[in-house]
Amino acid sequence: MFYLFLKGGINLNKTLSQFEKMIGSIAELNGVSEERLREPIKEGKWSIIEIVGHLYYWDKYNLEKMVPYMTDGGDLPQFPDHDQHNEEAIAFIKEYSAELIIDSFVVTRKEFIEKVSEVKKDARFTIGGGKRGFSGESFIKMFIKHDAHHLKQINEKLQ
């Protein structure tokens, strides 16, 4: 854990540590066959690798479009339309191997964590002109819940 003594403080470090755990869970998927990773988790649902690609695409978006505005008084852009963003993610990853998608997730998540750990602990920002103030920690907590939802789906498929 390379961010323990950076600006974020104890709570942020705990949150980032929790967020970081997904890296190991996803990296372990490199031991699963490409064929299995591409099977839908249930009829009409995404495959495991599409879930990983979806997580990667959100991390990439947040890293590039949100983190740069995480300053005190900053206003982050509105989140994109979720359905459209998810469709773009699935289309984007179609050309790539499962291994490359997994590795891209790992690299991007690490960079995302590193950049959020550099956000000042007392910085409060809004999203899309909203009134609610967020910190780096509260922003990441939204995605921890998102990770947990998808990790449960992945684990259920692999049982």
Secondary structure, DSSP 8 states (H G I E B T S, - for coil): -TTTTSTTHHHHHHHHHHHHHHHHHHHGGGGS-HHHHTSBSSTTS-BHHHHHHHHHHHHHHIIIIIGGG-STT-EE-----HHHHHHHHHHHHTTS-HHHHHHHHHHHHHHHHHHHHTS-TT--BEETT-S--B-HHHHHHHHHHHHHHHHHHHHHHH-
